[in-house]
Amino acid sequence: MLILLIVLVALVVVAASATLVVTGRRRRSALPPDRTRAPLRGDTTTREAPAPGQAPTRAPPVEVPSLDAPPGDVEVVEVEPSEAEVAPEPEAEVLVRPRFRDRLGKARSLFAGYLGAVRSRDKIDVVTWDELEEALILADVGVDVTSTLLDALRARVRAEGITTPDALVDALKADLIAMFKGDRTLHLDKTLTNVWLFVGVNGVGKTTTIGKIGLRQAQDGHRVVMAAGDTFRAAAADQLALWATRVGAELVRGNEGGDPAAVIFDAVAHAAAKGAELVLADTAGRLHNKVNLMEELKKVRRVADREPGHVSEVLLVIDATTGQNGLIQAAQFAAAVGVTGVVLTKLDGTAKGGIAVAICAQLGIPIKLVGLGEGAGDLVEFDPTEFVEALFEEI
Amino acid sequence: MFESLTDRFDAILTRVRGRGRLSEADVDDALREIRLALLQADVNLRVVRDFVGRVREELVGADLSRSLTPGQQVVKIVRQELVRILGGEALKVTYASRPPTVVLLAGLQGSGKTTAAGKLARWFKAQGRNPLLVGADLQRPAAVEQLRVLGTQAGVPVFSEPTDPVTVAKKGLEEAIRLGRDVLIVDTAGRLSIDAELMEEVRRISETVDPHYTFLVIDAMTGQDAVSTAEAFHRTLELDGVILTKVDGDARGGAALSVKEVVGRPIVFQSTGEKQGDFEVFYPERMADRILGMGDVLTLIERAEAVVDQAEAEAAAERLQRGQFTLEDFLEQMQQLKKMGPISGLVGMLPGIPKEIRDSQIDESMLRPIEAIIRSMTPEERRDPSIITGSRRARIANGSGTTTTEVNGLLDRFREMQRYMRQMTAIPGMGRKLDRTRGKAAKKAAKKKKNRGR
């Protein structure tokens, strides 16, 4: 079987030296066409609640076509909200959306203390640059992106005649903020059955994030259906069920070990039938280097996108403590199912989440949301200025 | 070919040939590369600094070995130091004279504690013990349910109650004694190291059950932060060891080195998958190779072994050496290759490939036209491409949706590949690498074949 490797290496070397097949064949781009779908009208910030008794304005639900999965595999268990109004956890009641800076307190102070030393010097020297490099690398920004950033900064120093460390840090901040481009809105077209698909490796916080988003959306007046698309992990559906109850959303689940695509399809059908405009679809955590699992995910996305469903967001959940592997995760998931945005979780810890910089800079995937804790309200929109300012702020 | 770091060093150190020792300048050049490699592998910056400092001392003035190139020597010394740090004294699990032996698991959210708890239970059972699992994670929704399912799978009872973590731990211990269980595994909630309240809670849990083993569970893909997390947990709990999880990912795993350096306790186990059996003793050598970006060859070999029919592969290899490797063989091998994973990922695992090639998006779309062309050939044509005349060429081009130029191109390239592949089979040391992994990997491959899926 070493022969396989030999064949592989031979392929690589020869292919690289001259294209094996000379052709106008397009290089496959990193992101499949799905991702460039034009943003839909309407986004989540509109707050008008539907008038009571108003019929949902949508096409009548389509007949559910048959699926690959055997029928009867999926049970639609509606976790109905309680009789009176939804009784969420006390923390969820008071939806004072946390501010970046509050939660980033510890991280900020660690980092700022560091840069405080830089700033206190009276001139820019080799040590200054070393310390800046160190700060960025410690934040998991990565060696490559750090080099790029600092090279650009050096050019700025020359071009603009920056002489003080203070000004230097300000310039670095500005450059960092500028790296965060992209459309950060969460797309939701109220005339459709939107599906927001949550993907990522194991343990990053997909299910918890769905809980948080479910709460927000419910409070914004949208009717939410959660799909327990993690049919692999023990008690995963139970976990999501608890969140559904907590935030007042409905839940569709299947049998453990069943086909995740079937569950999500059923959730979409259910949502369409009930006039719910948003399906939050959970998927099992999976390492991006596992072929069969990534294939499964591709199928899940395809199925989720079938009428009446419309996948308007594929959110990749990334743990802020992740190192450079986060970049590979993002690239692989994007290549497989097209990622429309990243949710950066666990940013309330000591990790700086610098991998987000790398992801945005190198792959152009926008960071849309940030998770700052395990509570239902611990979710904020990503704001580049706040993110960078909070990192660099003096205590 | 299989030592990319070595190549880099050799390039830097060519001027060293002829001299007897590595000068300071040579060493600095080499160390810059090491530093880069380690940082890219997520080793903590400060740990890298210390490491490089230590290695520097060893390298400067080191006598140049006659049998190794300077590059190989640098790598050898670096690798040795890595293995020394990562390995060192292994932890041998011994059992308390008065049972139960208590094992406490702690770590950040999502690190894999609950899954590891289930695996540990299974592991202890396989050692002939009677463990009890305690679900002291009352924070994460359905965490206890998850543990119960894992307990059932492992054939191990699970204790929990909806009171509070410290009480659960205490009562779990009492339960173990009552039931005569000789090992107690306590799963706790994930917590941030800077959450004073929760760190105090886990300290109290520890105080209550007085564990014989406290393991930090840490994710192999953790970045620079691994150090502060490990330090904090160690300060609070005094760790006995570390369990590294999600090792089946493709993260380089520098966190392992960082944690080991900082905590100074052995990495005891590694979790290599989501199934309960995916749990094994930690291999420092494999991790060292991986951190240096060199270890993936073994992963590649393992993966290849998992998909390939051994006898068939050997036959194909023989044909290759005899110069009888045909397009048919090539097509067959490509099918097998595809089963190993995304081609770009596999390419990424090949050391010795320059960055430009690695980055040049070699993927499945490259293979498709090749396959199409070969499939449009008759068996005779595949066996003996010399019979492919103009009309045949045109037919093949039509059938595969390509052009005659492309068909020619493939045939030319294939001839080159045949030559190249023959040379590769003749490289010494290939056989040795194969043998070293054969036993272990073959066993694993056989198991993987049985548990198809995850």
Boltz contact constraints between the chains, C-beta under 6 A:
constraints:
  - contact:
      token1: [A, 1]
      token2: [B, 304]
      max_distance: 6.0
  - contact:
      token1: [A, 1]
      token2: [B, 305]
      max_distance: 6.0
  - contact:
      token1: [A, 1]
      token2: [B, 308]
      max_distance: 6.0
  - contact:
      token1: [A, 1]
      token2: [B, 313]
      max_distance: 6.0
  - contact:
      token1: [A, 2]
      token2: [B, 434]
      max_distance: 6.0
  - contact:
      token1: [A, 3]
      token2: [B, 313]
      max_distance: 6.0
  - contact:
      token1: [A, 3]
      token2: [B, 316]
      max_distance: 6.0
  - contact:
      token1: [A, 3]
      token2: [B, 317]
      max_distance: 6.0
  - contact:
      token1: [A, 4]
      token2: [B, 304]
      max_distance: 6.0
  - contact:
      token1: [A, 4]
      token2: [B, 336]
      max_distance: 6.0
  - contact:
      token1: [A, 4]
      token2: [B, 337]
      max_distance: 6.0
  - contact:
      token1: [A, 5]
      token2: [B, 300]
      max_distance: 6.0
  - contact:
      token1: [A, 6]
      token2: [B, 421]
      max_distance: 6.0
  - contact:
      token1: [A, 6]
      token2: [B, 424]
      max_distance: 6.0
  - contact:
      token1: [A, 7]
      token2: [B, 333]
      max_distance: 6.0
  - contact:
      token1: [A, 8]
      token2: [B, 337]
      max_distance: 6.0
  - contact:
      token1: [A, 8]
      token2: [B, 346]
      max_distance: 6.0
  - contact:
      token1: [A, 10]
      token2: [B, 417]
      max_distance: 6.0
  - contact:
      token1: [A, 10]
      token2: [B, 420]
      max_distance: 6.0
  - contact:
      token1: [A, 10]
      token2: [B, 421]
      max_distance: 6.0
  - contact:
      token1: [A, 12]
      token2: [B, 347]
      max_distance: 6.0
  - contact:
      token1: [A, 12]
      token2: [B, 362]
      max_distance: 6.0
  - contact:
      token1: [A, 14]
      token2: [B, 413]
      max_distance: 6.0
  - contact:
      token1: [A, 14]
      token2: [B, 416]
      max_distance: 6.0
  - contact:
      token1: [A, 14]
      token2: [B, 417]
      max_distance: 6.0
  - contact:
      token1: [A, 15]
      token2: [B, 362]
      max_distance: 6.0
  - contact:
      token1: [A, 16]
      token2: [B, 357]
      max_distance: 6.0
  - contact:
      token1: [A, 20]
      token2: [B, 413]
      max_distance: 6.0
  - contact:
      token1: [A, 21]
      token2: [B, 369]
      max_distance: 6.0
  - contact:
      token1: [A, 21]
      token2: [B, 406]
      max_distance: 6.0
  - contact:
      token1: [A, 22]
      token2: [B, 406]
      max_distance: 6.0
  - contact:
      token1: [A, 22]
      token2: [B, 409]
      max_distance: 6.0
  - contact:
      token1: [A, 27]
      token2: [B, 361]
      max_distance: 6.0
  - contact:
      token1: [A, 28]
      token2: [B, 365]
      max_distance: 6.0
  - contact:
      token1: [A, 106]
      token2: [B, 194]
      max_distance: 6.0
  - contact:
      token1: [A, 137]
      token2: [B, 45]
      max_distance: 6.0
  - contact:
      token1: [A, 138]
      token2: [B, 45]
      max_distance: 6.0
  - contact:
      token1: [A, 138]
      token2: [B, 224]
      max_distance: 6.0
  - contact:
      token1: [A, 140]
      token2: [B, 223]
      max_distance: 6.0
  - contact:
      token1: [A, 140]
      token2: [B, 224]
      max_distance: 6.0
  - contact:
      token1: [A, 143]
      token2: [B, 39]
      max_distance: 6.0
  - contact:
      token1: [A, 143]
      token2: [B, 40]
      max_distance: 6.0
  - contact:
      token1: [A, 203]
      token2: [B, 110]
      max_distance: 6.0
  - contact:
      token1: [A, 234]
      token2: [B, 146]
      max_distance: 6.0
  - contact:
      token1: [A, 234]
      token2: [B, 149]
      max_distance: 6.0
  - contact:
      token1: [A, 234]
      token2: [B, 150]
      max_distance: 6.0
  - contact:
      token1: [A, 235]
      token2: [B, 142]
      max_distance: 6.0
  - contact:
      token1: [A, 235]
      token2: [B, 145]
      max_distance: 6.0
  - contact:
      token1: [A, 235]
      token2: [B, 146]
      max_distance: 6.0
  - contact:
      token1: [A, 235]
      token2: [B, 149]
      max_distance: 6.0
  - contact:
      token1: [A, 238]
      token2: [B, 142]
      max_distance: 6.0
  - contact:
      token1: [A, 238]
      token2: [B, 145]
      max_distance: 6.0
  - contact:
      token1: [A, 239]
      token2: [B, 141]
      max_distance: 6.0
  - contact:
      token1: [A, 239]
      token2: [B, 142]
      max_distance: 6.0
  - contact:
      token1: [A, 242]
      token2: [B, 141]
      max_distance: 6.0
  - contact:
      token1: [A, 242]
      token2: [B, 142]
      max_distance: 6.0
  - contact:
      token1: [A, 287]
      token2: [B, 249]
      max_distance: 6.0
  - contact:
      token1: [A, 289]
      token2: [B, 250]
      max_distance: 6.0
  - contact:
      token1: [A, 289]
      token2: [B, 345]
      max_distance: 6.0
  - contact:
      token1: [A, 291]
      token2: [B, 341]
      max_distance: 6.0
  - contact:
      token1: [A, 321]
      token2: [B, 222]
      max_distance: 6.0
  - contact:
      token1: [A, 321]
      token2: [B, 225]
      max_distance: 6.0
  - contact:
      token1: [A, 322]
      token2: [B, 221]
      max_distance: 6.0
  - contact:
      token1: [A, 322]
      token2: [B, 223]
      max_distance: 6.0
  - contact:
      token1: [A, 323]
      token2: [B, 42]
      max_distance: 6.0
  - contact:
      token1: [A, 323]
      token2: [B, 223]
      max_distance: 6.0
  - contact:
      token1: [A, 324]
      token2: [B, 42]
      max_distance: 6.0
  - contact:
      token1: [A, 325]
      token2: [B, 221]
      max_distance: 6.0
  - contact:
      token1: [A, 325]
      token2: [B, 251]
      max_distance: 6.0
  - contact:
      token1: [A, 349]
      token2: [B, 192]
      max_distance: 6.0
  - contact:
      token1: [A, 350]
      token2: [B, 194]
      max_distance: 6.0
  - contact:
      token1: [A, 350]
      token2: [B, 225]
      max_distance: 6.0
  - contact:
      token1: [A, 350]
      token2: [B, 228]
      max_distance: 6.0
  - contact:
      token1: [A, 351]
      token2: [B, 225]
      max_distance: 6.0
